[in-house]
Amino acid sequence: MSHLHRLDRLDAAEWEDVPAQKIVAGAPRTRIWVQYEQGALAAGLWEASLGAWRVAYTEWEYVVVIAGRCVLTGDDGSVLTAAAGDAFVIEPGFTGIWDVVEPMKKHWVVRV
């Protein structure tokens, strides 16, 4: 078994509406590609259109923004602004608003 895994090139993925009960502003849509899954770890690419919605994390997520810009505002008052080239980690227990202020793409790694 190899310990190296090239992530597959991406085929088209369908855009999905963010559930209405989560939306805070706009009409955001997202699409996701899962390129790797092994046990509690997954990785891939995510894309989103303009808009803001509520999030509640139960997992760890490592994010590298590759295009666009977003602002995460925690219910605890914390604020994180990220743009292309920025990386950050969201820890389990984070609740708040994910606001896409410029259409964005991110690479992500999630551990549940």
C-alpha positions as a Markdown table, in Angstrom:
| # | Residue | x | y | z |
|---|---|---|---|---|
| 1 | Met | 0.0 | 0.0 | 0.0 |
| 2 | Ser | 1.4 | 3.4 | -1.0 |
| 3 | His | 1.7 | 6.2 | 1.5 |
| 4 | Leu | 1.5 | 8.8 | -1.3 |
| 5 | His | -1.8 | 9.9 | -2.9 |
| 6 | Arg | -2.2 | 12.2 | -5.8 |
| 7 | Leu | -5.5 | 14.0 | -5.7 |
| 8 | Asp | -7.6 | 13.4 | -8.7 |
| 9 | Arg | -8.1 | 16.2 | -11.2 |
| 10 | Leu | -11.5 | 17.7 | -10.9 |
| 11 | Asp | -14.6 | 17.0 | -13.0 |
| 12 | Ala | -17.6 | 19.4 | -13.0 |
| 13 | Ala | -19.5 | 19.4 | -9.7 |
| 14 | Glu | -23.1 | 20.6 | -9.3 |
| 15 | Trp | -23.8 | 23.9 | -7.5 |
| 16 | Glu | -26.1 | 23.6 | -4.5 |
| 17 | Asp | -28.1 | 26.2 | -2.7 |
| 18 | Val | -27.2 | 26.8 | 0.9 |
| 19 | Pro | -30.2 | 25.7 | 3.0 |
| 20 | Ala | -32.6 | 28.6 | 3.4 |
| 21 | Gln | -32.8 | 28.3 | 7.2 |
| 22 | Lys | -29.0 | 29.0 | 7.4 |
| 23 | Ile | -28.9 | 32.0 | 5.0 |
| 24 | Val | -28.1 | 35.4 | 6.6 |
| 25 | Ala | -27.6 | 37.4 | 3.4 |
| 26 | Gly | -27.8 | 36.9 | -0.4 |
| 27 | Ala | -28.4 | 33.6 | -2.2 |
| 28 | Pro | -25.2 | 31.7 | -1.6 |
| 29 | Arg | -24.4 | 28.5 | -3.5 |
| 30 | Thr | -21.6 | 26.1 | -3.0 |
| 31 | Arg | -20.0 | 23.1 | -4.7 |
| 32 | Ile | -17.6 | 20.6 | -3.3 |
| 33 | Trp | -15.2 | 18.0 | -4.5 |
| 34 | Val | -14.0 | 15.3 | -2.1 |
| 35 | Gln | -10.6 | 14.2 | -3.5 |
| 36 | Tyr | -9.4 | 12.0 | -0.6 |
| 37 | Glu | -11.0 | 10.1 | 2.2 |
| 38 | Gln | -9.3 | 7.8 | 4.7 |
| 39 | Gly | -10.9 | 7.1 | 8.1 |
| 40 | Ala | -11.5 | 10.4 | 9.9 |
| 41 | Leu | -9.6 | 12.5 | 7.3 |
| 42 | Ala | -10.9 | 14.0 | 4.1 |
| 43 | Ala | -9.6 | 16.6 | 1.7 |
| 44 | Gly | -10.7 | 18.4 | -1.4 |
| 45 | Leu | -11.8 | 21.6 | -3.0 |
| 46 | Trp | -14.8 | 23.9 | -2.3 |
| 47 | Glu | -16.2 | 26.8 | -4.2 |
| 48 | Ala | -18.8 | 29.4 | -3.1 |
| 49 | Ser | -20.7 | 32.3 | -4.5 |
| 50 | Leu | -21.5 | 35.6 | -2.7 |
| 51 | Gly | -23.6 | 35.4 | 0.4 |
| 52 | Ala | -23.5 | 34.7 | 4.2 |
| 53 | Trp | -24.8 | 31.8 | 6.2 |
| 54 | Arg | -24.7 | 30.3 | 9.7 |
| 55 | Val | -22.2 | 27.5 | 10.4 |
| 56 | Ala | -21.6 | 25.2 | 13.4 |
| 57 | Tyr | -18.4 | 23.1 | 13.3 |
| 58 | Thr | -18.1 | 19.7 | 14.9 |
| 59 | Glu | -14.9 | 18.9 | 13.1 |
| 60 | Trp | -11.4 | 20.4 | 12.6 |
| 61 | Glu | -10.9 | 22.1 | 9.2 |
| 62 | Tyr | -7.7 | 23.3 | 7.7 |
| 63 | Val | -8.3 | 25.9 | 4.9 |
| 64 | Val | -6.1 | 27.4 | 2.2 |
| 65 | Val | -7.9 | 30.1 | 0.2 |
| 66 | Ile | -6.9 | 30.0 | -3.4 |
| 67 | Ala | -9.3 | 32.6 | -4.8 |
| 68 | Gly | -11.7 | 35.2 | -3.5 |
| 69 | Arg | -12.3 | 36.5 | 0.0 |
| 70 | Cys | -14.4 | 35.6 | 3.1 |
| 71 | Val | -15.1 | 36.8 | 6.6 |
| 72 | Leu | -15.9 | 34.4 | 9.4 |
| 73 | Thr | -17.5 | 36.0 | 12.4 |
| 74 | Gly | -17.9 | 33.9 | 15.5 |
| 75 | Asp | -20.8 | 34.1 | 17.9 |
| 76 | Asp | -18.1 | 34.9 | 20.5 |
| 77 | Gly | -17.2 | 38.1 | 18.6 |
| 78 | Ser | -14.0 | 36.7 | 16.9 |
| 79 | Val | -13.5 | 37.8 | 13.3 |
| 80 | Leu | -11.2 | 36.3 | 10.7 |
| 81 | Thr | -10.8 | 37.8 | 7.2 |
| 82 | Ala | -9.1 | 35.6 | 4.6 |
| 83 | Ala | -8.1 | 36.1 | 1.0 |
| 84 | Ala | -6.2 | 34.2 | -1.7 |
| 85 | Gly | -3.0 | 32.9 | -0.2 |
| 86 | Asp | -4.3 | 32.8 | 3.4 |
| 87 | Ala | -4.5 | 29.7 | 5.5 |
| 88 | Phe | -6.4 | 29.1 | 8.8 |
| 89 | Val | -7.8 | 26.4 | 11.0 |
| 90 | Ile | -11.4 | 26.2 | 12.3 |
| 91 | Glu | -11.8 | 24.1 | 15.5 |
| 92 | Pro | -14.7 | 22.1 | 16.6 |
| 93 | Gly | -17.2 | 24.2 | 18.5 |
| 94 | Phe | -16.9 | 27.3 | 16.2 |
| 95 | Thr | -20.4 | 28.7 | 15.6 |
| 96 | Gly | -21.1 | 31.9 | 13.6 |
| 97 | Ile | -21.4 | 33.4 | 10.1 |
| 98 | Trp | -19.4 | 32.4 | 7.0 |
| 99 | Asp | -19.6 | 35.5 | 4.7 |
| 100 | Val | -18.2 | 35.1 | 1.1 |
| 101 | Val | -17.5 | 38.7 | 0.0 |
| 102 | Glu | -15.8 | 37.8 | -3.2 |
| 103 | Pro | -16.6 | 34.5 | -5.0 |
| 104 | Met | -14.1 | 32.0 | -3.5 |
| 105 | Lys | -12.3 | 28.7 | -3.8 |
| 106 | Lys | -10.5 | 26.8 | -1.0 |
| 107 | His | -8.5 | 23.7 | -0.5 |
| 108 | Trp | -9.7 | 22.0 | 2.7 |
| 109 | Val | -8.7 | 19.1 | 5.0 |
| 110 | Val | -11.2 | 18.0 | 7.5 |
| 111 | Arg | -10.7 | 15.7 | 10.5 |
| 112 | Val | -13.8 | 14.4 | 12.3 |
